[in-house]
Amino acid sequence: MRHQIEAQGTKKLRQGKELIQRSNYLRDSMGICSESAAKNYVLIVATLTSFLPPFMASSINIALPAIGAEFSMDAVLLGWIATSYLLSAAVFMVPFGKFSDIYGMKKIFILGLIIFTVSSLLAMLAPNSSTLIATRVLQGIGSAMIFGTGTAILVNVFPLRDRGKVLGINAASVYLGLSLGPFIGGFLTEFFGWRSLFLVNVVLGLVPLALALWKMQGEWAEARGERFDLTGSVIYSMMLVLTMYGFSLLPSPSGLALILAGTAALFLLVKWESRVEYPVLDVGLFRKNRVYAFSNLAALINYSATYAVTFLLSLYLQYNKGLSPDQAGSILMAQPLVMTVLSPYAGRLSDRIEPRLVASAGMAITFVAVLTLAFLQQTTSILYVIASLSILGFGLSLFTSPNTNAIMSSIDRTHYGVGSATLGTMRLVGQVTSMAVAMLVFSAFLGNEVITPESYPQLLSSIQAAFMIFAAFCLLGIFASLARGTLR
């Protein structure tokens, strides 16, 4: 009974602090607009910026052949246009999340928008492949600053009862960027060249930047006065670089060696962060906060199990089913479109029902969808694929927003920046893991041979095997999601 009273007292104290912080923000905003308008401007800015990075990432994939042709890039070098962005975003996300907790989320958020927009302009003007890859690294840094603070700012401004709803709207913006990217990217690349993609991102980046400078008042820095853990940030960055780069080199021995080195760096990071007064990544959150730990684990498993789905189905539809890129892209839109429509409702549902239950149901539906894809055959109908993708979109909608709600609502506001950034890192590491698993399966079934009509049966077998592995991931994710405990 005493522990329950203490827990309730702690919860009331945290809610009181949050109410004071939001009241201060709204008070500072009253000189510009009403309380409701002040919050809505924050939501608009966060939503627009959540659209940008996924739109850029999904649209640039369509333009890779055109970029490779102009700069005479081989397949490995061309792959670094995407990998350099993911790697830099993952490396800098948590350090910038902690930096924003100390020095102000608004400052880091706006600076990230500036870096992302300027790097898009530089990418558009890139004279060679090396410059283009360098600008992609800068884009990743800007994206890390945006994603490492955007969710945290929303959680600071909106009360607990509205969090699921606004996080759902924010997630819908991400999925909208993923859905529109391939089509808009393909159209722009075909008629205006690949450089027009970066020009569009410059324009899209200037709009939320202007709104943020004009309408976002106040600042959020709940860890002000703490020292920034530079040593921990370096160890953390080394761990991610070694691990993620190692995954990209699998199944080579050098890839395995880098992953082992990254694992050693992880143990070093845990040891260091347990001793330092103000850690960049509070490992105690994972040890003491069950909801936070298992929700992040569930997010990692979810992205590891689902990110490569589009990649695998793109190959299946174009090689095994003989569809054109446009036809394949139209079919693949089913998943993100369902997610765009349903995510706000799923987030709102998690405001009323325990997020653990909603997210776990979403993971279970995701498992069913991925398992159905493991039984694809040469003669499988397109309607079967669309139905599976729609079910997958439904499952991911139920999982993503409630899971984010659970993570951000389970921690004190002094950790909002790091919490938001850690979730972003789970997404990026999961994406790399998902692609690494797909590549390992391809290596086992196809080796290093170019895909030809003679190898289509082996390609189909590798796709089936990959989906079976991802279904097993989802099954594990259900238990991780259920194990998190209750938030309310």
PyMOL commands that set and color helices and strands:
alter all, ss='L'
color gray80, all
select helices_A, chain A and resi 2-29+35-71+75-103+105-124+129-157+160-192+195-215+230-249+253-275+283-288+290-306+309-320+325-332+334-352+355-373+382-409+413-446+453-482
alter helices_A, ss='H'
color red, helices_A
deselect
rebuild
show_as cartoon
